[in-house]
Amino acid sequence: MSAGGTVEGDDRLRLFLALELPASVVEELVAWCKRHLARGRPVSSFHVTLAFLGSQPRGALEPVRRILREEAAVTEPFRLELLHYRETRSVGMLVLADQSGEAARLADRLQRRLEDAGVYQPEARPWLPHVTVLRFRARPRISPPLPEIGPFAPSGAAALLSRLHPSGARYEVLESCSLGVFHRDREAGRMKA
């Protein structure tokens, strides 16, 4: 687990929780975007959003971080896999398969606990594991080939600060946690016994 940026002086914070992608996956996505996403505005930061909290008082940050640490620690290892490219009215995304269902279980646990803490409003649609790769005003209606990325395990989970900027949102990692620490510690204990 590592602490990241600071939020001194901010009365309200635009927060979300996400799965972090391995460096090799990010590198491939950056190269793929340059080759295949000529229209719209490719994004510069890649993640899988678990819960978007929106504007929150600064005092909500520590409870959110605690919930993230606790739920990340008890998450079973899992892998995600690219399924297809999809466009909505404002973004292009790479939809992911969550064969084990563990990513969905993590998202569900986080969302329920954050709602109980009064910092999350459930979305009307079910959670969909995806990576946003493009933002646009008019749908480009493209059909790019998928990036050459095999199944991958997220590198961790993070609490992020989203700062709005004229060129698009900028993200700052406030805390990053390893996934499955509880399970690895338990396995290590078995191996010693």
N, C-alpha and C positions, 0 to 999 in steps of 0.2 A: 504494500500500500504506500502511496506517496501523496503528500499534499502538493498542491499546485499553486495557482495564482492567488492573489489577495483581492479583497473587495472593500478595502478601506474607503470610507467616504460615500459609499453607495447606500442610500436608504432602502431602495428596492432593487431586487436582483431578478433577472430573467434567467430561470434555471431549467435544466433538463438533465435526465440520466440517460446514459447510453453505453452500449458495448463498444469497446475500442477494437480496432482492426490491427492485425499484425503489420509490421512495417513492409513486408514483402507484398502483401495485398494492397496496401496504400500505394506503393510504387507502381504496381501494375495498373491500378485504377487511374492514377495520374497520367501515365502513358496512353492508356486506352481512351481517356477523355480527349486528349490532344489529337488522337487519330480519328475518332468517330463522332465527336460532339461539336460540330462546327457552328451550329445554330444555338441560340440561347446563351446562358451564362453558366459554364461548368463550375461546380463548387470546388473549393480548395481544401475542405476538411471532410473526411469521411468517417462515418460512424453508423451504428444501428440504434436509433432512439428507442429507449425502453419506456420513458414517461416524460412528457413535456409539462412542466409545472407552471410556466408563464411567470408573470411578475409576482414576486414574493418578498415579504419583509426580510431584511438581513438576518433577523433573529431566527428565521426558519432554516437557515443554512445548516447549522449543527445537527438538528434532528434529521434532516434529509441525508446528511453525510453518514450519520449513525445507521440509519435504515439501510442505506446502500452497502455499508461495510458488512452489516449482519447478514443481509440476503446474499451478497456476493460470496461470502465465506461458506455458505451451506449449499451452494449451487453445484450440482453434479457436472462433471466435464461434458462438453457437447461440441458438435461441429455444425457449421452452417455451409450451405452450398448454393451457388447461383442457380436460379430457375429461369428467369426471363427479364427483359427490359419492359417497363410499363410507363405510360405517361398519364398524369392526372391533368387538371386544368392549369396547374402552375409549376409542376416539377416532373422531371424524368427520374426514374429510380430503377435499381436492380433489385428485384424481388428475390428473397432467399428462402431456401427450404430449411426447416428446423425438424429433421427427421425424428429426433428423440423427443421433441416437445419440451426440452429443458429450457430453451430460451424463452418460450411462451410462459412456462411456469415461473421463471424468474420475473418476467415483465408483470405477470398477474400478481405475484406476491408483493412486488414493489408498489404497484398501483394501488392495491388494497390497503397496504400499510400507510402509504402517503395520503390516501383519501381519509383514512381514520385519523391521521394527524392534521387534517384540515388544509393540506397544501396541494391537493391534486383534485381536479375535476375529471371524472371518467369521460372518455370520448364515446361518441355514439357508435362508431364502427369498431370492430374487433382489431386487436393489435396485429400488425402485419410486419414481419421482419423484412427490412429493406434498407438499402443504402441510397440516399439521394445523391444523384450525380449531375443534375442539370436543373436550373431554374429558368423560367421563361414567362413572357407576357402572352405570347401567342403560341399555341401548341405546335411544335415543329413536325410532328407526325413522322418521326424517323424510326427505323428498325435496325439498329446497329447490331453487329455480331456481339456475342457475349465476350467479356474479357476472359483471357486464358488463366483462370484461377480455379484450382481444384477445391475440394472441401477444406475448410479451415476452422480452427478454434479461435475465438476472440482472444485478444491479448489481455483483456481485463474489462472492468466496468468503471465508469467515471461519472462524477458530478461535474457538469459544465455550466459555465456562465456564458450567456449569449448577449453580445453587445451589438445593437443595431447600428449600421453604418451605411452611408449612401451607396457603397459598392456591394452591400450585402452583409448579412450577419457575420460577426467574427466570434469565434469560440475560444474560451480559455478553460483549461482543465483546472478545477478547484481541488479535486481529489481523485486519485486513481487507485482501484483495488484489484487484487488478484481474485480470480474466480476459483472456487473449490478449495480454499485453504483448509477448511474443516475436514474435508474428505482426504486431502493429502496428508494432513497431520495424523488422522486416524489410521491411514494406511501405513505411515512411517512407524507408528506405535506398534502395529501388528508385526511389522518386519523385525522390530527390536525384540519382541517378546519371544 
